[in-house]
Amino acid sequence: MSGRIDVLYHVRSDARSIDGRAKAIAIEQSVEMPVEPIDDPFVLEETVGRVEAIDDLGGGLFAVRIGLAAITTGMRPGQLLNMLFGNTSLQDDTVLVDATFPAGFAEAFKGPRHGLEGLRARVGATGALSCSALKPQGSSPRALATIAARMAQGGIDYIKDDHGIADQSYSPFAERVPVIADAVATEAAKTGVPTRYFPSLSGNLDDMRGQIALARSCGLDGVLIAPMLVGVDQFLTLKAENPDLAFLGHPTLGGLRITQSFLLGKLFRLLGADATIFPNYGGRFGNSKELCLALADGARRPWMDLKPCMPVPAGGMTLDRVPEMLEFYGSEVMLLIGGSLLSTKERLPQETARYVNAVRSFGKR
Amino acid sequence: MSGRIDVLYHVRSDARSIDGRAKAIAIEQSVEMPVEPIDDPFVLEETVGRVEAIDDLGGGLFAVRIGLAAITTGMRPGQLLNMLFGNTSLQDDTVLVDATFPAGFAEAFKGPRHGLEGLRARVGATGALSCSALKPQGSSPRALATIAARMAQGGIDYIKDDHGIADQSYSPFAERVPVIADAVATEAAKTGVPTRYFPSLSGNLDDMRGQIALARSCGLDGVLIAPMLVGVDQFLTLKAENPDLAFLGHPTLGGLRITQSFLLGKLFRLLGADATIFPNYGGRFGNSKELCLALADGARRPWMDLKPCMPVPAGGMTLDRVPEMLEFYGSEVMLLIGGSLLSTKERLPQETARYVNAVRSFGKR
């Protein structure tokens, strides 16, 4: 792998110190030692990070572009994160904003296998999609299956486990997934909508392989995965081993000083998330409209020959916001409404149907 | 698993909003939906998070203590992180400061197997220890082995790979580790100091298992691991599979809004790091003396029947600071000096010996 990753950091500094600070980041994210004693020409010319540009953004903030040698990533996802932001994540003054990758990264990391279009195709849709989450934490498999059945009765496109539902004693994966998968399949056969259920993976690589095998045996063709929690190398391994499965990326533990638009929009896409969940504006997270649109567009706009990844805004969304959100994001989106839908309890099939119809009536299916 | 984890968050808020904000965190980190529609008594009484206390710290900062049901963690490390801070990590106003665990956590996660005393015993020491890092990124295995040999000639206790040295083409793990291990063993036989070399693990769980097998075949008895990069479930699995190996924890990608004293001091210890590297005060990271001491003491002071974990301050340390650092931390410490030692090039054996002697002459060995 040759070439350099062009990494954009925003650094708080005074004008007098920014040159030194930029050089320090270039060193920290590459050789991590003083350059003076280095005499190996390969190291000096290839692996030492380079300050490419510094722009004063005003108000004590600087945009610093640093060229990091692609070869130092070994083209592996964990090492890529390590080189982009590992030690610098421990320094308060710096935010990782964006990165441009040289040729070869798209081919090496492959991005989404199914992506936006694959998720539409699975449910026979051409427009925006509907999704909800099974909650609350602590419910039995049977209780979760009842909720899933009601959602499927409403004709929803995708149902996922809450990301907090792992493999706990009150709802072990091996008991939960078959019951829910069966409930969803039963209702889907009645409605004619091929509703999908994506269970949440957790544990180590072996555990997740076992969970995928079980999900397959239940006829499921996709899963929920939290790349920052399970480790990005596990994510890529599971993706490579399961080319037919769709992977819905969850943002939990993503609160590093990395912009969400880069981490959840572009980096998760490069790593291969077919869809990426993120906190929507105006919900219980503090994201701005600008950030959400940048994130969604980073996920779905043309980029490095990667398939588009489906943006999934979420986080305290309510049914009355469906038209506004579709107006904002357009039809290349999957909405995720959990809690407010679950609050309707016995009326869940009807309320789900209302939600699904609101999504379907926007643009053509 | 019964009982509650008592989690301390610091939240920026105004006095009018803090009650609601605290409740929102308790919900976000547990059932993640409105409580009103929940009618399952187990969920209401057991799994819903509880606000235990709110203290006004002044200046718009509040200390919020929340009780999270231990059962929701499934006693697995990734899910533990998910419940402690997963989605809340995406919210700018909240920092995870500390947590108190109920009975059973020490037994389930086990903590360090070797810890502070085990690391001393490996090199026949009773006082402070010396450590350095192999750099720079881009060097060949032979070049790194030359550096390692010089350090071993100086009688250093521990040598580790730079955390950025993974499995890249210019220094593949399988080529690098045998050459370096051999160089260190050869010099150690001459000096009589049983210098240890800990190579850096990377990749997925399978890759790391292979790397450990190779390290074992080279006679090594410890490794460097970055829990936040490889995923904490991988870390615990490798620890369980290799009870005789010592694990040196690296902080890379640890820059979440989790205090370093909790994440790198206590949580890494609970998960089983025998030693934990952290950015020292007065180096190239911005940590205060107070934070460093809290972190070191969290790692080594009596806590939940766990063995003490060795604190390893690092990050731009220089030889002239050895006496001051030992005065500050006492003898329950392993110093890590990398770049400034490497800058001495051919004089590395002599400078290493000076470093080692400064460490050894502090307190009794």
Interface residues (C-beta under 8 A of the other chain):
Chain A: M1 A24 E28 S30 V31 E32 M33 P34 E36 P37 I38 D40 F42 V43 E46 T47 V48 A69 I71 T72 T73 G74 R76 G78 Q79 L81 N82 M83 F85 G86 N87 T88 S89 L90 Q91 D92 D93 A133 K135 P136 Q137 G138 S139 S140 A143 D162 H163 G164 A166 D167 Q168 S169 Y170 S202 G203 N204 L205 D206 D207 A226 L229 V230 G231 D233 Q234 L236 T237 P251 T252 L253 G254 G255 L256 R257 Q260 P279 R284 F285 G286 G315 G338 G339 S340 L342 S343 T344 K345
Chain B: M1 A24 E28 S30 V31 E32 M33 P34 E36 P37 I38 D40 F42 V43 E46 T47 V48 A69 I71 T72 T73 G74 R76 G78 Q79 L81 N82 M83 F85 G86 N87 T88 S89 L90 Q91 D92 D93 A133 K135 P136 Q137 G138 S139 S140 A143 D162 H163 G164 A166 D167 Q168 S169 Y170 S202 G203 N204 L205 D206 D207 A226 L229 V230 G231 D233 Q234 L236 T237 P251 T252 L253 G254 G255 L256 R257 Q260 P279 R284 F285 G286 G315 G338 G339 S340 L342 S343 T344 K345
